[in-house]
Structure formats: structure tokens, C-alpha cells
């Protein structure tokens, strides 16, 4: 023991000395002194190198032949201005190493000194690489170019390095090859230093045609800039053809008045003109927009601009607002929009609907605590491990014993005694946390002999949950310290729940859903529930018109059929894309900013804007879906997990088979928050959490929550099925919406799943000819174009596209690309339409 104490004291002293040395080297005064020394040394090298060219011939024989001890004498006859040592350094660096390019060593030392003195702010690594490359390149160039002058000179211009390397290169690639090699390396160096070298090379080599597109682009920008000059009213112009990109939702250019307003707001010297501009704009707001002899509201003109790609002539003063947030939009009502107005009498579920458990608070059994402490101390002592302190924290089902080992004890040694400690305590399973994050102790979690039930009423009714300001609060249960454990689903943003059968996974999903039901209004939240087992989520079917979302043609809101699951998830992807388009039009980045704008009536509902509720997709048995549908399920789930966070769509998937073929790398990468209940094998725990620990849980709601670095052990709240039924009945008795929240229709790009041979050309759609003319005009076959143009559903647009393909007006599908159009012009189209009549 004395030897161990001496070793520990020596190690501690060594650490202290190292820390003092580090703090000394990081001192600013130390940096300044070192930098000053480097600058002075660089000046000394400059003196030695410069003198070498004049005195090197006379000093060479002395430096090479005289004994080093003679150079240290006073009468050494060295003529270099930097003395004998300067002559030695110059002789070594210039003649024996890199030649004249050794000046770059001096330059880099000077720059480094100025950097440490904080005289100049430079990119040190860039200077290092530049000086190193120039040192080597000039050594090779001078050694090759002045090779014939070596016989008449007392030193090598490129040093021995340049001479030897150039001789070897000449033997390998010849003199022309060496010149080309030097040219190529020089050009690469200049490109590395300055990106304008590429344009200079193009001009020298005559590749002017490569710059045509940038010129055209700059000309376009000049035209745009010139168009934003200050004008009060635009002059009448000739009709211009508007080109639309059919692969995206078209958002018109901002109007001239809006751009003028922004320009004048920036220019401070034009304040008076800004006021005049605003006055004229206010006058125009009061006047209705005129188009010909017809008076139209501004909000109703915009859809025509989006859908009619025909040349139009606008009269002077006619302006069209674009984008999502309209400065000219005047709402009918001034007060903020209330999304809860349709169900304003809705009451949140009460706490008394949940079951109350007597004596659910953990009790401290001192006899059990003292016995476990003594067993832990004796077990560690029997293996030669002494501890200084031990304390216990009693939780609902587990007690945490925090021990502080003596100095010099390896943590890995304590971690390896996990099974021995479990044997001595006669425990179901213990878990060692070595060390506890943020503390200098080691934790040993031991199950209680008399565990307590964490009721849902104690969690939902807690002050922390009731006063939380989370967007989507989820209360899982209690930690070892008896604190309510809560998370925000919006910040997670997706959750993976896994565990063996009967370990509390379904109860955990009930806790998640119940937490959201107690905090969110039906207008703010919708659920998409997927239940392949058909019995887990059936109790939520009664709140279909309040909180559930489904496809329009689905009879039951709880999705149990695998084919409908695929359609529903793809429909959620369509909803996600639609929401992103609305966010783009509104110039916001997430759903919270969008809803805030909409509530404050800064978005025009006539342009498609609407209040967006959060959508939470809950899948109970993900493993069964993967086995039956495979990639058809995994791909939309991965896409939702990657993109849907900003638009308020979140996903919770659960599985009882935590294997690598179920929880794939794609799923794990997109689900950063994971909940692990008890599993049977360590491999399953590594699959869920990327570490062991879930195999050491005791079951019955004992779980590990991982989001970030270290998992947190939580006893999940117990919310039984009768409690959930009471909550759902309480909600169902209240007024709800007429139907469930309808997700958008989804039809695959192959025409909605029907074969082309089944298309009946004798029963053409009434919009068939109009759709055919639209496709030919745009020369782009897209189902979404037909749907957007004629304001029809995706199923009908897909059937029209099938009929167009059968009529040889468009070609077959090409994946995500638009179909090819087989008709060149209207004349060709009329011929094919006449054949069909």
C-alpha cells in the first residue's frame, strides 16, 4: 500500500508539473518573447545569406577544412558578416541543401515570429505550405536551369538537393519533360494561391467561349438591377411570354413596388423619397386592381398568373403581389386567427381519469441499504479494491450506490466485477456506471427488493408537466432521483422504441400518446396510428374525429393493412412536400414561424395558406412491416425522418425484435432518440443503443433513454388500458370535427397501380382533351401539372395520364422525370384527337 501511495503521489506531481508547463507555454508574454526571438533570428539569417554571396568563396575552404574547434577561436579568419556560425549555416543551407531558395526558410520564421507577437494576423498553415512548396520548387528550378554554371561557381544555385533531383528527373523524363514538369507544378501552385489563375489561363489559351454563360448571366443581372431604379409608375410594355418551370411550384417575381420599398428602406439618404413612395402605395392599396374593363380583387388575380402561362399585357399601375406574406393583404378581421375556434368548448382530460396508486412513493429501507452497502464494500475489498465513500440514492425500482474509490484504483477493474457484485447482492441484475457523467464517482444500480409503481397520475399531474412550455411534451416516468423525466418531441425529433415482449413497450407508447393528449388541442395535433397487430391502438379509434389522421378513402383511422400502411406513409411524404412549399412561399424556416405568421394574419388563405397542426406517426410493430413490405416501408420512413422535422411531422416506431435486419443503419441514423426496454442479449442492446445496458434492466417498465452521449435510466409510468379508455371516452363525448384529418391522396408514378391495358378509351375523362392540349403546350408530361392546373385529385390526374399514354400523346413513365410528349405541336395533337373521335 505504501508503494501505491508513493506511485500515486509521483503521478500527481507529474500531472501538476505538466499543467504548469502548459499554462506557461500558453501565456501571451511567452508567445511574444518567442516571436521576438524568431524575428531577430530571421534577420540574422538574412545577414548570413546575403553575406554568403560575397564572402562565401573565401570562407568555403575555412569552413570545410578547419576543425570545428578552430572556428570557435577568435582568429578564425572568417569574413562573413554573421561570423563563423552564420557562415556555417549559410554554407549548409545554401550550398548543401536548397540553394538560393533557402531564403524562404528565413521568410517563414519571420512570419511565424510576427504571428506569435500578434503584429500581423496571417494564416500560418497557408504560409507554411506556400513557403515549403516554393523552397522545393525553386531549388529544383535553379538546380536544373543553372546546371551548366556550377563549374564556374563556388556553390550550387539550387543546392545539392536541386542538382541531384534534376539529374534524376533528366534521366527519367528528359530535359523537355523536366521543363513541362516545372511548368505544371508552377501553375498548380498559382491556382492553389489564387483562384483567378484559372480565368487568366482561359484568357491566355483563348477559351473565351467558356465565359459566355457567365457574361450572359451578368448581363441578366445588370438588366435586373436597372429594372429596380426608382420609378413611381411602370411604363406600358409589350406582352412578354412567361416561362414556367413545371417541376416546382411557381412563385412569381416580387412586384416592382415591393422591391422599391426594400431598396429605399436600405438607402438612408433617400428618406423623403421613401415617404412619397409609401404614400403612393397606400393610395394604390385603396384602389381596386383593374384589368381591362373588369375590376378584380388582388388575391384572385394571383392564381391566374400561376396557372395561365399566356402572354398578357398589364395596364400601367397594375401590380401583382407575389410570395406568401403580402404587405398589401388586408384581412377581413383584425384580431389574430384562433385555430381552436371550431372546438372552442373543448376541455382537456382531467387527472382523476387516471388510476391513483396508494404508497407509490419510494420508501427507504435502512436495513436493506446498510446490508447492500456492506456487501458492496466487502466484495470490492476481497478483490483488493478500497473505497473512501459510499452513498445511496433510492429510486422507485432501483437504488443507486455512488462509491468513490481510493486513488490508484482502475475503473476497468471495478467494471469487470459486475457479476461478482450481483452474486454477493443476490440481485436480479445490476448495472455499473463507471464513471457517472459529471461526477467523480462510480455508480452501482441495484434493484429494490420492494419496487414501487410509478403511476401515470403522478407524472401527468406533476407540476413540472403541467407548467412545461414544450411544443410536444412527453413525460416518460421518473428517474432514479425521483424526478419527473420529460422530453420535447420537437427537439428529438423522432423516437425509436425497442424491447423484448412483455417488458413495457406498449405501455411506453401509451404514456407517449397520453402525454400529448393531455397537453395539445385537437386543432394543434394529429396522430397517424399504424397497428399491424390490430389490437394495440384500437382503443384510440373513438377519437378519430378529434386527433386522428387518415387517407380520404380509408374506412378505419387505425391502419392495420400493410398496403394501406405504404400508401399512408407515402401520403405523409406528399403532405411534407406540400408543407415545405408553403413554408417557401411564406419565407419561413419551420412550422412554428409559419403558424405564428398565419395566426397574426400575415398570410393570405386564398393563396393556399392554412394553419398546420403537428402530425405524429406512431408505428407499433415495425419489425412485422419490414418483414412483409421491406424497402417499400423503410424508404418513406427514412425520408420522413430526414426531412419532416421542420414542417412538424414526427415519427415514433416500436419493435419487439431489435435485430440488425429490422433496425437497419438507415433507421438508426435518422432516429437519434432511442428508448430501450429490457432485452435478452447484449447484442440486442448494442443494436438499439450502440452499447450494452438494456440487457441489465429488470423489466416491467425499466428503460434507458438515449439522446446524446449517455443514457438515462427511467422507470416508465404505468398507464393501463382501462385508464386510456377513460381518457379517450372523455374526449370522444365532446364535440369533434365532422371527419378525421384527411391526408393528401397518393398515387404512384406508374399511374396509380392500374395496368395500361385496363384503360378504357371509350370512356375518356371530360378533361382529357384540355389536359392533352396543356401537355403539348408545355411539352412536359407531368401528373402533378394536370392536378395543379385543373384543381383535381391525384387519382383522377393519374387516370388522365394513363389515357394520354394509351392515346400515344405522352410516353411511358421515366421514374421521377416527366414523361416525353409525342406530339410536336397542336396540329399533330388534333390529328390524334380526330382519330379517337
Secondary structure, DSSP 8 states (H G I E B T S, - for coil): -HHHHHHHHHHHHHHHHHHHHHHHHT-HHHHHHHHHHHHHHHHHHHHHHHHHHHHHHHHHHHHHHS-HHHHTSS------TTHHHHHHHHIIIIIIIIGGGGHHHHHHHHHHHHHHTTSS---HHHHHHHHHHHHHHHHHHHHHHTGGGGGGSSS-TTHHHHHHHHHHHHHHHHHHHHHHHHHHHHHHHHHHH-THHHHHHHHHHT-GGGGHHHHHHHHHHHHHHHHTS--SS------B-----TTS-------HHHHHHHHHHH-GGGHHHHHHHHHHHHHHHHS-EEETTEEE-HHHHHHHHHH--S-B---TT-----SSB-SS---S--S---TTGGGTT-----GGGS---TT-S----HHHHHHHHHHHHHHHHHTT--EEEEEEEE-SSEEEEEEEE-TT--HHHHHTTHHHHHHHHT-S--EEEES-TTSSSEEEEEE-SS----BHHHHHTSHHHHT---SSEEEEEEETTS-EEEEEHHHH--EEEE--TTSSHHHHHHHHHHHHHHH--TTTEEEEEE-TTSSSSGGGGGGHHHHBEEETT-S-SSB--HHHHHHHHHHHHHHHHHHHHHHHHHT-SSHHHHHHHHHTT-B-GGGT-----EEEEEES-HHHHHHHHTHHHHHHHHHHHHHTTTTTEEEEEEES---TTTS-HHHHHH--EEEE---SSHHHHHHHHSSS-GGG--STTEEEEESSSS-EEEEE-B--HHHHHHHHHHHHTS---SS-EEE-----TTTSS--GGG--TTS--TTHHHHHHHHHHHT-B-HHHHHHHHT--HHHHHHHHHHHHHTTSB---BTTB-B-B---SHHHHHHHHHHH-
